[in-house]
Amino acid sequence: MFVIALPLACFVAISIWRWVALIGVLLLVLMVELLNTGLEKLSDHVTSDPHPAIGRIKDMGSAAVGLSLLLAVGVWLLALAERFGLM
């Protein structure tokens, strides 16, 4: 995804700050995903048995990834709309 988005961001962004925002939100998604993966691996290491509290913690990590993806989609859609004169 990042390999495709980097050159695409150069085309979509109409200023350096918009390029930074487009790439920045993608890096944010990757960082949140790495943290979520670490959280899940640690939870699995602590106990492999189903535990309600650990299940909620894993759900919260997944929700954080989902929210970061929503932010990334929003920023990219706004940048695309601005680039093609829809705003």
C-alpha contacts under 8 A as a table, 3 or more apart, distances in Angstrom:
res1	aa1	res2	aa2	distance
1	M	4	I	5.37
1	M	5	A	6.06
2	F	5	A	4.91
2	F	6	L	6.00
2	F	26	L	7.15
3	V	6	L	5.72
3	V	7	P	7.53
4	I	7	P	6.29
4	I	8	L	6.46
5	A	8	L	4.90
5	A	9	A	5.79
5	A	23	I	7.71
6	L	9	A	5.22
6	L	10	C	6.69
6	L	23	I	6.90
7	P	10	C	5.16
7	P	11	F	6.72
8	L	11	F	5.17
8	L	12	V	6.15
9	A	12	V	4.99
9	A	13	A	5.68
9	A	19	W	5.90
9	A	22	L	6.33
9	A	23	I	7.10
10	C	13	A	5.68
10	C	19	W	6.53
11	F	14	I	7.79
12	V	19	W	7.86
12	V	79	A	6.66
12	V	80	L	6.15
12	V	83	R	6.03
13	A	16	I	7.08
13	A	18	R	5.27
13	A	19	W	5.02
13	A	22	L	7.72
13	A	79	A	6.63
13	A	83	R	7.06
14	I	18	R	6.65
14	I	19	W	7.59
14	I	83	R	6.78
15	S	18	R	5.38
15	S	19	W	6.43
16	I	19	W	5.01
16	I	20	V	6.21
17	W	20	V	4.96
17	W	21	A	6.19
18	R	21	A	4.95
18	R	22	L	6.12
18	R	79	A	7.34
19	W	22	L	5.10
19	W	23	I	6.19
20	V	23	I	5.30
20	V	24	G	5.61
21	A	24	G	4.86
21	A	25	V	6.11
21	A	75	V	7.51
22	L	25	V	5.69
22	L	26	L	6.74
22	L	72	A	7.59
22	L	75	V	6.71
22	L	76	W	6.32
22	L	79	A	7.94
23	I	26	L	5.23
23	I	27	L	6.32
24	G	27	L	5.07
24	G	28	L	6.11
25	V	28	L	4.84
25	V	29	V	6.26
25	V	68	S	7.66
25	V	71	L	7.21
25	V	72	A	5.15
25	V	75	V	7.64
26	L	29	V	5.12
26	L	30	L	6.40
26	L	72	A	6.37
27	L	30	L	5.04
27	L	31	M	6.15
28	L	31	M	5.06
28	L	32	V	6.16
28	L	68	S	6.94
29	V	32	V	5.24
29	V	33	E	6.06
29	V	65	V	6.62
29	V	68	S	5.41
29	V	69	L	6.14
29	V	72	A	7.43
30	L	33	E	5.06
30	L	34	L	6.16
31	M	34	L	5.12
31	M	35	L	6.27
32	V	35	L	5.08
32	V	36	N	6.09
32	V	64	A	6.95
32	V	65	V	5.79
32	V	68	S	7.31
33	E	36	N	5.02
33	E	37	T	6.11
33	E	65	V	5.85
34	L	37	T	5.07
34	L	38	G	6.20
35	L	38	G	5.10
35	L	39	L	6.14
35	L	61	G	7.94
36	N	39	L	5.00
36	N	40	E	6.17
36	N	58	K	7.66
36	N	61	G	5.09
36	N	62	S	6.70
36	N	65	V	7.39
37	T	40	E	5.14
37	T	41	K	6.14
38	G	41	K	5.11
38	G	42	L	6.05
39	L	42	L	5.16
39	L	43	S	6.09
39	L	58	K	7.25
39	L	61	G	7.44
40	E	43	S	5.01
40	E	44	D	6.14
40	E	58	K	6.15
41	K	44	D	5.10
41	K	45	H	6.12
42	L	45	H	4.98
42	L	46	V	6.25
43	S	46	V	5.22
43	S	47	T	6.51
43	S	48	S	7.90
43	S	54	I	6.60
44	D	47	T	5.38
44	D	48	S	5.21
45	H	48	S	6.83
47	T	50	P	7.84
50	P	54	I	7.74
50	P	55	G	7.40
51	H	54	I	5.40
51	H	55	G	6.12
52	P	55	G	5.03
52	P	56	R	6.33
53	A	56	R	5.18
53	A	57	I	6.28
54	I	57	I	4.96
54	I	58	K	6.17
55	G	58	K	5.17
55	G	59	D	6.19
56	R	59	D	4.92
56	R	60	M	6.17
57	I	60	M	5.10
57	I	61	G	6.39
58	K	61	G	5.11
58	K	62	S	6.28
59	D	62	S	5.05
59	D	63	A	6.08
60	M	63	A	4.92
60	M	64	A	6.21
61	G	64	A	5.08
61	G	65	V	6.49
62	S	65	V	5.10
62	S	66	G	6.26
63	A	66	G	4.91
63	A	67	L	6.15
64	A	67	L	5.13
64	A	68	S	6.22
65	V	68	S	5.16
65	V	69	L	6.20
66	G	69	L	5.06
66	G	70	L	6.25
67	L	70	L	5.00
67	L	71	L	6.27
68	S	71	L	5.07
68	S	72	A	6.22
69	L	72	A	5.00
69	L	73	V	6.12
70	L	73	V	5.14
70	L	74	G	6.11
71	L	74	G	5.09
71	L	75	V	6.21
72	A	75	V	5.24
72	A	76	W	6.15
73	V	76	W	5.18
73	V	77	L	5.98
74	G	77	L	5.17
74	G	78	L	6.14
75	V	78	L	5.23
75	V	79	A	6.16
76	W	79	A	5.05
76	W	80	L	6.06
77	L	80	L	5.07
77	L	81	A	6.03
78	L	81	A	5.06
78	L	82	E	6.09
79	A	82	E	5.11
79	A	83	R	6.03
80	L	83	R	5.00
80	L	84	F	6.18
81	A	84	F	5.40
81	A	85	G	6.07
81	A	86	L	4.80
81	A	87	M	5.87
82	E	85	G	5.17
82	E	86	L	5.87
82	E	87	M	5.28
83	R	86	L	7.69
